[in-house]
């Protein structure tokens, strides 16, 4: 295997590439507070998703029950 060495320019280019370039818009918010807010957003999205699932299930089951009641009365009266 050939041995490869990095030049100082290569090292500086790698260091520049991995240096964080993110500038936070919220300079008065601690990292822990931001993590807490992110967790709250995740909980909100999961809860909203569950509520939407239950509402859709309720609509589907309600429609099925109404259809079955209608079929029962339609066929039961003959």
Secondary structure, 3 states (H helix, E strand, C coil): CCCCCCCHHHHHHHHHHHCCCCCCCCCCCCHHHHHHHHHHHHHHHHHHHHHHHHHHHHHHHHHHHHHHHHHHHHHHCC
